[in-house]
């Protein structure tokens, strides 16, 4: 490897069957690279559209938002070509000859590196994301080394299929689509610069190419189309024996319609050096395959990096939007982002196991900046047109679906308490507590007339409820009120006894949700408080499994134990899916979910059931994707990904559980 890789860890990806394009980013900008080394997408924040993407597939059609099968199919095309498709799905720099061997690594768990072996050459294809003066760049550095004993000519192609789209935001349970402006790809290729503009989005993509220190002059083209545009340019490198040559392709996305400034070779070298210099300094993770703690640490590192690099998006100096993924559904849910922030907070507590000494101060500062920025974004930037937080949000703070989900009113309040407990930032807390008071006043409108229980319009799976009172949301409400009562002791921001409120919620929750199943008492999923119940448990209902850890009930509470055992059994119709990789899932996507396995891992730890814990851990090692991330749902027999290859929430929860149950065990 070359000088910039020296003393840096090259981490091989996991040897597992579930593979997806791998990701890199710097917060504002993110990208995904396919298994063939071509770029699948480059994505960025947009102040009015929310999120824009330079990709190879056509823009999502406005008449397909309520077609869930089409939504799934469209998402799958962002992973790889569908059967029968002839168009290449990707763009970038690619060799014209087929390699003899390909290996894929993450440089310091962050920057993808593809190694190709040819008969006469070796190629190192590295991808980094960085920024300068608040403008972000994605750089593809393609280095060819002549390993033969004579001069060689190495042919390659730059370009591919391009379309500058607004992200679809298409959901399986569509809460109200946001119409997409017409597509316009206005292409202008001059010198070493390729620009694609979409005036309907007020957006542009700029790409610059360099061969060594020189501009790589492209064939000029000017064209406009309302579909993806193909542009490819063939070139070749002549290399003497032992010579190395580099081609750089640099991408940027902008909401400005005019090109802001041109890039020079010196700029590219400085940007690349900055990206390498700013790589995290993880503790050594060699041989992650054979050691439980090391395998867990690789997964933790990758999920931390994905949250920081691709999901935590600075909106301005203060605000930080946290999206659940950068590729399929770049929206923010208070629920998902809470657990993503929990992983960051837990990682700050476990820095000695994760980072080299020299990087820990920087990591702590980064975690605090992201969590603080996310709190400010939720409380001050995210719209609440009906006083409550909506189901999901665009990065710019616009509420996409103004559906009332009770649990999503609690998570921002709980995150506020968690943040203060960890960092003691009084200034930020005092700034946000008046809004927290308004939220507490608001949720009282959803309280039952007599009982201390709160109704909801949808479950945490984004599905409509048959009965309005939902068990795990009441557990969450109790926990949130408990934490707020402690905050109230110090800041006196609310004139009611929040601890008393919490006690009443717990009392009424236990009394109203207890029912019998096969002669055993458990907590039901939903009730109307009129004698009707729905017996069910869902992978999305994390507060239920956290109940004894939070103190809602004891670890040996038979109702809680029966509730969880019911959830992990075939009695849980629509929630449990039997099979070799069977487990707790959701009617939302009817398959086992890794998020359900996270619940069972937590349950086994509470119950001190080592056999069960080892079985679930081994299953998670088989279901994980090769880059350490987890999907939404898998096939119960094959373990193959069935839904959402990109979904940060399950990986964040699983990694947090690993932090608390595995990482503390020091290697002997």
N, C-alpha and C positions, 0 to 999 in steps of 0.2 A: 504494500500500500504506500501511498505518497505521504509527504511530510505532515499534511493536515490531519491524518488519521493516527499519527504516532501517539502512544500513551492514551488512546481512547478505546473504549470497549466496543467491539463489534459483536453484537448479540444476534445469534441466529434465531430465526423464527421457530415456533414450536412445530414438532413433527406430528401434526394432527390432520384429520381429513377435512375439517371445515376451514376453507380458505376464502378470503375476500380481498378486494383491493386494500392496500395499506395506506396509511394516512400520515400527513405531516401538516403543521401549521404554526402560526405565531399568535393566534388569538383573533386578530382582525381578518386574516386570510387563512384559508385551509385548502388542502388538495388531497386527492386520492389517486394512487397509481395502481394499475392493474397488474395481474400476474405476468403479463407480457412486457412489463416495463414502460408501457404507454400511460399517459396521464388520462384518467377518467373524468376528472373535473377539477376546476379551480374555482373557489367560492369566496364570497366576501359580503360583509355588511353593506346595506344600502339604506340611506336615511328615510326614503319613502316606500321602497318596495320591500324592505326588510332584509332580503337575502337574494343575491343574484349568483348565477353559476355559468361558467364557461364549460361546456360539456360537448359530447358528440351526439346526443340524442335530441330528438325534436322536443319543442316545448310542450308541456302537458296541455291537452285540449280542454277547453272550458266546458264541454258537454259530457265529461267523463268523471266529474267529481263524486257522483253518487254511485258509480260502478266500482264496487270494492274489488272485483276480480281484475279490472283494468288497473286499479291503483296498485295492486300487488304485482301485476305484470310489469308495470312501468318501473317500480322500484327494483325489480329483478334485473332490468336492463342496465341499471347503474352498476351492477355487479359484473356482468359479462353479457356477450351477445346471446340472444335467444336462438334456439335451434331454427335454422333456415335463413337467418340474417346473413347477408354477405358483406355489408358495410363494416369496416373496421370501427370498433368502439374505442376511440382513444386518439391521442395526438402527442407529439413530442419529437424526440430523436430516436431513431431505430436503425439497427444494422440491417442491411439488405440480405445478408446471409444468415442462415439459421445457426445458432450457437450449438456447440457440442455439450455444453453444461451451463446451468444457471443456478446461482445461489442468491439468497436474499437475506439481508441483515438489517438491523437497526443500529445506527451509530449512536452510542450512549442511550439506547432505548428511545430515540427521538427521530433521527433523520434516516429515511430508507436508503439503502445502498444495494444495488443489483450488481452482481459479478457474473460476467459472461466469459466463457472460454471458447476460443476459436482455434483452428489449427495453427495460425500464425500470429494471433493477437489475443490479448486479454483486455476486457473492458470493465471499468468501474463506473457505474452510472449512479450518481448521488443526487438526492433531492433535499433541499433545505428551504425554510421559510424564514424571512427576516424582515426588518424594517429600517427605514431611515427617514427622519423628519416626519414621523407619523404616517408615512406611506409604506405599504407592505409589498413585498416581492416574493415570488416563488421562483427558485432557481433550479434548473436541471443541469447538472455538471456531468458531462459525458466524456470520459477520459479513455483513450485508446493507447495501449502499450504494445509495441512490436516485440514479440517474444521469439521471433524466428532469427535465422542467421543471415538474412538478406533484406533488401528493401521490399516493402509491401504496399499495395494500394487497398485501402479499406473503404468500400462503398457504403453509404448510408443515406437515409431519407429523413428530412425534417418536415413537420406539418402533420396533417391528418384531417379529421372531420370536426368542424367547429360550429357551435351555436351558443349565442349569448342569451340566456334565458332568465326569466324570473323563476325562482323555485316554486314548485307546484303547491306545497302545503296540503296535498291530498291526504285525507285521513280515511281510515276504515269505517269509523263512525263520524261521518261528516257533520259538523255543527254549523255549517254555513260557509260555502266557498267564497274566496276572494277572487273575483274575475281577473284573469291574466291579460295584460295588454297584448296587442298583436305583436307577432314576431317580425323583427327586421334585423338581418345580418348584413350590415354594410361593411364590406371588406376593402381594405386599402393596403396593398403591399408595395413598399418602396424601400430601396436600399436593403438594410438589414432589419427593417421594422415592419411588423405586421400588426394592423389595427383592425378590430372588429367593433363596430358601434351599433347600438340599438337605441334609436332616438325615442322610441315609445317607453323605454325604461329610464331614459336619461342615464345611460351606462355605456362603458366602453372597456374593452380588453386590449392591452398592448403587449406585444411580444418582441423581444430583441434577440438577435442571434450573433454570436461571435465565434470565430475559429481562431484559437490562440488569442493574440492581441488585436487581431483584425476583425472588422465587421464581415459577417458572412452575407454576401450580396445575394439577394433572392430574385427570382423572376417577378417583375412587377405585375400586379393585378389590381383592377378595380371592378367590383361587382356588388350587387345588392340582391338579396333573396329572402323569402319568407319561410325558409327551411334551412336545415344545416348545410354548411358550405364545405366543400372539399378543396383543400389546397395542399399540395405536396411538392417538394423540391428535392431532387436528387443531387447529391454531391459526393465527394470522395476525399479521403485523407491519404497523402503519400508519406510514409514513415520509413526512415532509415533504420538499420539494425539497432535495437535497444532504445529507439526514440519513443517518446510519449507526446501525444497531442490532445488538446482539450477543446471541445465545443460546449459553449454555454447557451442555454435558451432561458430567457428571463421573462416571467409573466407578471403583470399587475392588472388589477381591476379597479375601476374608478366610477364614481357617479358624476364626474365631470364629462362634458361632451367633447371638450377639446383636450388634446394631449398636453399634459402639464409640463413635462420636460423630457429630454432625450437622455438615454443611458450611455455611458462610455464603458470601455473595458476596465478602466480603473475603478469605476463605480461597482462593477460586478465583482471584482476581486475584493474590494473592501466589504461589500455586503456578504460575500461568502465567508470571508475571514471572521466577520462579526458573528455570523450564524454558528460557526465552529466554536468560537470562543465562548459563546453563551450557552453551549450545551450543558445540560445538568451533569453533575458528578455523582453518579449512582455508586453504591457499593458493588463490588464485583459479583456478577451473576453467572459466571461460567458454569457449565455442566448443569443447566437448569432442569434437564430432563429427568435426572435420576434422583433428585433430592427434593423431598416434600417442601421444606422451607424455601429452597431456592426457586422451585417452580412457582410457589405462591408469591414470592417476591417479584419474579418476572411479571406475573399477571398484575400485581399491585402497581408496579412501575409503569406498565403500559397503560393501565386505566387512568392513573394520575396524569400521565403525559397527554392522553387523549382529551381529558377534561380541560387541562391548561391550554393545550395547543389548538384544539379544534372546536371546543364548546364554550370557552370563556371569552366573550367578545366585548372588548372595550367600545363603548358607545361615545364616550367623551372622556374628559379628564377624570371624572368620578364614577360614572355608571358602568356596570358590567352586566351584560345580559348573558345568562347561562342557558344554552340550548341543549336539547336532549341528544341531538346528533347533527352533523354538519352536511349530511348527504341526502337523506331520505325525507326527513321531517324537521327542518331547522327552526323549531318553535321552542318556546320556553314554557314548561309546566312548573308551578311552584313545588309540586310534589316531587317530581323527578330531580329537580335541581337541588332540593333540600338534601337528598341522599348523596348527590354528587359533592355538595359542599361538606357533608359529613366525612367523606373519604379524605378530602383535603385537610380538614381539621384533625382527623385521626392520624394522618401522615405527619403532621407537624408534631404530634406527641411521640411518634415513633421514628423520628429522624435518625436516631443513632443506628437503627437497623437498615435504613434505606439509603442514606447519603454519606458521602465523605465529609469529614469535619469542615473542610474549607467551603462547603456549599450550604451548610445548614442555616446560616444567618440569611442568606439570599432566599432560600426556600421559605423560611418563616415569613419574611417580608412579602413574598409573592402570594402565599396563602392568605395572609391578612388582607392584602390589597384586593384579591379576587372576591373573598367572602364579603368584605365591607362594600365593595362596588356592587355586588349582587344585591345586598340589602338595600342600598340606596336606589338601585334600579327598580326593585320590586315596590318599595314604599313611595318613591317619588316620581318614577318615570312610567311605570306600568299603569295603563288606563284602568279606572274603575268607574265606568259610566253609570253603572247601577249600584255604586258604592262598594260592591264586592269584587274580588278578583275573579276574572273569567277563567275558562278552562285552559286556554293556551294563548300565548302571546307571540307576536312578531318581535324581532330584535329591537325595533324602534319603539316598543312599548305599546303598540296598538293591540287591543284585545281581539283575537280572532273569533272566539266563541264565548258569548256572554251567558254561559250556562253556570248555574250555581252549584258548585261542589264544595260541601262543607269542609272537607279535609284541607282543601287548598287555601282556605282562610286561616287555618291554624299553622301551616308550615312556615310562613314568613315570620310569625310571632315567635315560634319555637327557635328558628334560626337566629333571630335577634338575641334570644337568651343564651344560646350556645356560643355565639360570637363574643358576648360580653364575658361569659364565664372563662373563655380561653384567652382573650386579649385585654380585657379590662378597659376598653376604649369608651370612656364616659361621654366624650364629646359626641361621638356618633350615636350612642344610645339616647342621649338627651335630645338630639336632633330628630330622631325617629319616633320617640315615645308618644308625642301628640297624635301622630297618625295611627299608632298602635291602639291608642285609646279610642279613636274613631272606629277602628275595626271591631273592637270589643263591643262598642255600642251597636254597631251594625248587626253582628251575629245574633244579638238578643232578639232581633225580629224573626229569627228562624227557630227560636226556642219553642218547645211545646207549651201549651197554655198552663199546664199544671206541673209537668215533670221537667227535670233538668236534662233534657235531651234535645238535640238539634237535628232538624231535617236536612235532607240533601236532595238535589235534583238528579245527580248521577253518582255512580259508584266511582271508586278510584281507577276503575278500568275504562272510564269514559262511557259507560253504558247507562241507559235510563233505568231507574229503580221501579220495582213493582210496589214496594212499600217505602215510605220516605225516611225511616230511621235506620241508620247503618251502624253496625256494631263497632268496627275498628275505628271509625271516625269519632265515636264517643270516647274510646280509649285515648285517641290522640288529643281530643279536647281536654280530657282530664290531665294528661301529661303537660299540655301547653299551659293550662291554667296554674298547675303546680309550679312550673318554672317562672311564669309571670308573677306569681305571688311573691317569689323570692326577689325578683327585680323590683317589685312594688315596695318592698321593705326598705330598699335603698333609695329609690327615686320618687316614691309617693306620687306616681302619675295617675292613679285611678282611685276613686273614692269608695270603691266597694271591696269587700273581703274576698279576694280571688281564691284564697285557700278554701274558704267555705263553699264557694261555687264549685271548686274541684271535688270536694267531698260529696256534694249533692249529685254531681254528674256521675261519680263512681257508684254511689248508692242506687240511683235510678237506673243506671246502665245494667248493673248486675241483676237487679230485680226485674227489669223489663225484657232482657235478652236471654235469660235462662230458660231453657226448654229441655225436653227429653228426646233422645234418639236411641232406639233399641234399648230402652230402659236406663240409659246413661244420661246424666245431665251435662249439657254443653251450652255454649253461647251461640245463638242463631245469627245468621248473616244480616237479615233485614226483618223489620217488623213495622206494623202500622199502629202499635200500641193498643189495638182493639182485639187482640187474640190471634191475629194472623202472622205467620212467620215464613221466612224462606231459609231453608237449611242449605248452606252452601259456603264454600271458602274459596278465595281467589288469590292467585299469586301476587296481585297488586296490593293486598291488604297487609302490609308490613306491620302496622301498629298492633295487630292481633298477636303476632309472634313475639313482639317486643314487650308485651304486657307485663310479664314478671320481671324483666330486666329494668323496666321503668318503675316498678313497684305497684302497679295497678292490682296485681294479685300475687300470691306466693308461687314459688316454683313447683310446689306440690299441690296446687289448686286443681282438683279433679275436673272441674268444669273446663278450665283452660286446656288441660292435657287431653280431655276427650274432644275438645274443639279442634285441636291440631291433629290428633290421630284421625278424626273424621276427615279433615282436609286432605290428608295423605292416603286416603283409601278410596276404593271404587264406590263407596256410598256417596261420595261427593260428586254427584252427577253434574257433568258440564265443567267441573273444576279439576278433576283428576283423570289422567289419561294413562292407562296401563300399557306396558310394553317393556322391551329391553331397556329403553331410556325413558320409561314412563315416569310420571311425577305430577306434581301440582302445576296446573296451568290456569287457563281462563277461557270463559266462553267468548271473550273478546277476540281471541285467536285460538281456536280449539286444538291445542297441542300442549305438551309440557313446556314450561318456561324455566329457563335458568334462574329467574327471580324466585320461582317456587322452590328450586333446589336450595337457594340461599336461605329461605325460610326453614327448610328441613335441616340444613346444616346448623342454623341457630338453635332449633329445637333440640337436636341431638346433643349440642353442647350444654344446653340448660339441663337436659335429662341425664347428662354424663353417660350417654349411650355411645361408647367408642366404636362398636361394630357399625352402627348406623352412620356415625360421623365419617368413618373411613370409607364406607360405601359411597356416600354422597360426594365426598372429596374426590374419589377416583372418577366418579361420573362427571364431575365438573372439569376434571383434567381431560376427559375425552370430548366433552361438548365445547370446550373453549375453541375459539378460532385461532389460527396460527399466529396472529399478532397480539394475542392475549386478551382480546375483547370478546364479549358475549352478545348473542343475538336475543331477539324477543322470544322466539319459540323454535322448537326443534321437532323433528319427526320422532314419534315415540318408539319406533322400531329401529331406524337407521341412525338417529342422532344428527341427521343433516339439518341445516338451517331451513326453516320453513317461513320465517317472517323476520324482517328487519335485521339485516346483517349489521347495521349500525344502530346502536341503542345504548347510550351510556349508563342508564339507570341500573340495569342488572349487574354490569361489571363493577359499578361503583359500590353496590351493596355487597357483592361477593368479596371484593377486595377489602372492604371495611371489616367484614367478618374474618377474613384472613389476617388482617392486622391485629385483631383482638384475640384470635384463637391460635394462631400459628406463629406469627412474627415474634412474639415475646419469648418463644423458646429459642434460646441461644444455641448456635451450632457448637457442638463439642469439638 
